[in-house]
Amino acid sequence: MELVLPLALGMTEESRADAEEVSLVAAGVRGDQAAFAELVRRHQTRVFRLAGRFFRRQEDVEDVAQDTFLTAWRRLATYAARAPFEHWISRVCLRVCYARLGDGRRREAPVGAPDTVVPPHDVAAAIDLERVLARLAPADRFVLLLLDGEGWSVKEIAERVGWTATNVKVRAFRARRRLRRALEGPS
């Protein structure tokens, strides 16, 4: 009966999952570490994959993931449930990645996702891509990695990062223009 009732009231499986996560967040805000551990379990794959798009070294990815979940724990009360928790934790992770790129704490240049742009067997092309991406400013790398590396839509980026769709489009246009200039080399 419990499973049928929410569906009978027009709730989809997705909205049930969102409601479940909202209750886990509420429990976490009250200090329930087991509830937060469940949120971590549900979203750790996404956080690690997203961090891996920005950093090559496993230690850097792990640091970003840890910082993401620590920040999420400290700021859990700010989650307003206007969007799925997945969007909120992705935004937290992106901000941690972006801050790490911008503050000089990284030990090596972040890279894109060469396997999504070039075939994995083309090592020379992957190395060239890494070098070109490393020459871009962090903000340019950031928007290109989300659009082309992660495959997010303009709307998804706008929602998850807090920019307008127009801002995402403008940033992407400018980043691609700079990427094109970097590929053409000095003229």
Contacts in CASP RR format, 6 or more apart in sequence:
PFRMAT RR
TARGET T0000
AUTHOR 0000-0000-0000
METHOD contacts of the structure
MODEL  1
MELVLPLALGMTEESRADAEEVSLVAAGVRGDQAAFAELVRRHQTRVFRL
AGRFFRRQEDVEDVAQDTFLTAWRRLATYAARAPFEHWISRVCLRVCYAR
LGDGRRREAPVGAPDTVVPPHDVAAAIDLERVLARLAPADRFVLLLLDGE
GWSVKEIAERVGWTATNVKVRAFRARRRLRRALEGPS
6 15 0 8 1.000
6 16 0 8 1.000
6 19 0 8 1.000
7 13 0 8 1.000
7 16 0 8 1.000
11 19 0 8 1.000
18 81 0 8 1.000
18 84 0 8 1.000
18 85 0 8 1.000
21 39 0 8 1.000
21 42 0 8 1.000
21 84 0 8 1.000
21 85 0 8 1.000
22 81 0 8 1.000
22 85 0 8 1.000
24 35 0 8 1.000
24 36 0 8 1.000
24 38 0 8 1.000
24 39 0 8 1.000
24 85 0 8 1.000
25 35 0 8 1.000
25 39 0 8 1.000
25 76 0 8 1.000
25 79 0 8 1.000
25 81 0 8 1.000
25 85 0 8 1.000
27 34 0 8 1.000
27 35 0 8 1.000
27 36 0 8 1.000
28 35 0 8 1.000
28 36 0 8 1.000
28 39 0 8 1.000
28 76 0 8 1.000
29 76 0 8 1.000
29 77 0 8 1.000
36 73 0 8 1.000
36 76 0 8 1.000
39 72 0 8 1.000
39 85 0 8 1.000
39 89 0 8 1.000
40 69 0 8 1.000
43 85 0 8 1.000
43 86 0 8 1.000
43 89 0 8 1.000
44 65 0 8 1.000
44 69 0 8 1.000
46 86 0 8 1.000
46 89 0 8 1.000
46 90 0 8 1.000
46 93 0 8 1.000
47 64 0 8 1.000
47 65 0 8 1.000
47 68 0 8 1.000
47 69 0 8 1.000
47 89 0 8 1.000
47 90 0 8 1.000
47 93 0 8 1.000
48 61 0 8 1.000
48 65 0 8 1.000
50 90 0 8 1.000
50 93 0 8 1.000
50 94 0 8 1.000
50 97 0 8 1.000
50 150 0 8 1.000
51 60 0 8 1.000
51 61 0 8 1.000
51 64 0 8 1.000
51 65 0 8 1.000
51 68 0 8 1.000
51 93 0 8 1.000
51 96 0 8 1.000
51 97 0 8 1.000
52 61 0 8 1.000
52 64 0 8 1.000
53 112 0 8 1.000
53 113 0 8 1.000
53 145 0 8 1.000
53 149 0 8 1.000
53 150 0 8 1.000
54 64 0 8 1.000
54 97 0 8 1.000
54 100 0 8 1.000
54 101 0 8 1.000
54 110 0 8 1.000
54 111 0 8 1.000
54 112 0 8 1.000
54 141 0 8 1.000
54 142 0 8 1.000
54 145 0 8 1.000
55 61 0 8 1.000
55 64 0 8 1.000
55 97 0 8 1.000
55 100 0 8 1.000
55 106 0 8 1.000
55 108 0 8 1.000
55 110 0 8 1.000
55 111 0 8 1.000
56 108 0 8 1.000
56 110 0 8 1.000
56 111 0 8 1.000
57 107 0 8 1.000
57 108 0 8 1.000
59 107 0 8 1.000
60 100 0 8 1.000
60 106 0 8 1.000
60 107 0 8 1.000
60 108 0 8 1.000
63 100 0 8 1.000
64 93 0 8 1.000
64 96 0 8 1.000
64 97 0 8 1.000
64 100 0 8 1.000
65 93 0 8 1.000
67 96 0 8 1.000
67 100 0 8 1.000
68 89 0 8 1.000
68 92 0 8 1.000
68 93 0 8 1.000
68 96 0 8 1.000
71 92 0 8 1.000
71 95 0 8 1.000
71 96 0 8 1.000
72 88 0 8 1.000
72 89 0 8 1.000
72 92 0 8 1.000
75 92 0 8 1.000
79 85 0 8 1.000
79 88 0 8 1.000
83 159 0 8 1.000
87 159 0 8 1.000
87 160 0 8 1.000
90 160 0 8 1.000
91 160 0 8 1.000
91 161 0 8 1.000
91 162 0 8 1.000
94 142 0 8 1.000
94 146 0 8 1.000
94 160 0 8 1.000
94 161 0 8 1.000
97 110 0 8 1.000
97 142 0 8 1.000
98 138 0 8 1.000
98 139 0 8 1.000
98 142 0 8 1.000
100 106 0 8 1.000
101 110 0 8 1.000
101 138 0 8 1.000
101 141 0 8 1.000
101 142 0 8 1.000
102 138 0 8 1.000
109 130 0 8 1.000
109 133 0 8 1.000
109 134 0 8 1.000
110 133 0 8 1.000
110 134 0 8 1.000
110 138 0 8 1.000
110 141 0 8 1.000
111 129 0 8 1.000
111 130 0 8 1.000
111 133 0 8 1.000
111 134 0 8 1.000
112 129 0 8 1.000
112 130 0 8 1.000
112 133 0 8 1.000
112 141 0 8 1.000
112 145 0 8 1.000
112 149 0 8 1.000
113 145 0 8 1.000
113 149 0 8 1.000
113 150 0 8 1.000
114 120 0 8 1.000
114 125 0 8 1.000
114 126 0 8 1.000
114 129 0 8 1.000
114 130 0 8 1.000
115 126 0 8 1.000
116 148 0 8 1.000
116 149 0 8 1.000
116 151 0 8 1.000
117 129 0 8 1.000
117 148 0 8 1.000
117 149 0 8 1.000
118 125 0 8 1.000
118 126 0 8 1.000
118 129 0 8 1.000
119 125 0 8 1.000
120 126 0 8 1.000
132 179 0 8 1.000
132 182 0 8 1.000
132 183 0 8 1.000
133 141 0 8 1.000
133 144 0 8 1.000
135 182 0 8 1.000
136 144 0 8 1.000
136 175 0 8 1.000
136 178 0 8 1.000
136 179 0 8 1.000
136 182 0 8 1.000
137 178 0 8 1.000
139 171 0 8 1.000
139 175 0 8 1.000
140 171 0 8 1.000
140 174 0 8 1.000
140 175 0 8 1.000
140 178 0 8 1.000
140 179 0 8 1.000
141 175 0 8 1.000
143 157 0 8 1.000
143 168 0 8 1.000
143 171 0 8 1.000
143 172 0 8 1.000
143 175 0 8 1.000
144 172 0 8 1.000
144 175 0 8 1.000
144 176 0 8 1.000
144 179 0 8 1.000
146 152 0 8 1.000
146 157 0 8 1.000
146 161 0 8 1.000
147 154 0 8 1.000
147 157 0 8 1.000
147 172 0 8 1.000
152 160 0 8 1.000
154 165 0 8 1.000
154 168 0 8 1.000
154 169 0 8 1.000
154 172 0 8 1.000
155 165 0 8 1.000
157 163 0 8 1.000
157 168 0 8 1.000
158 164 0 8 1.000
158 165 0 8 1.000
158 167 0 8 1.000
158 168 0 8 1.000
161 168 0 8 1.000
163 171 0 8 1.000
END
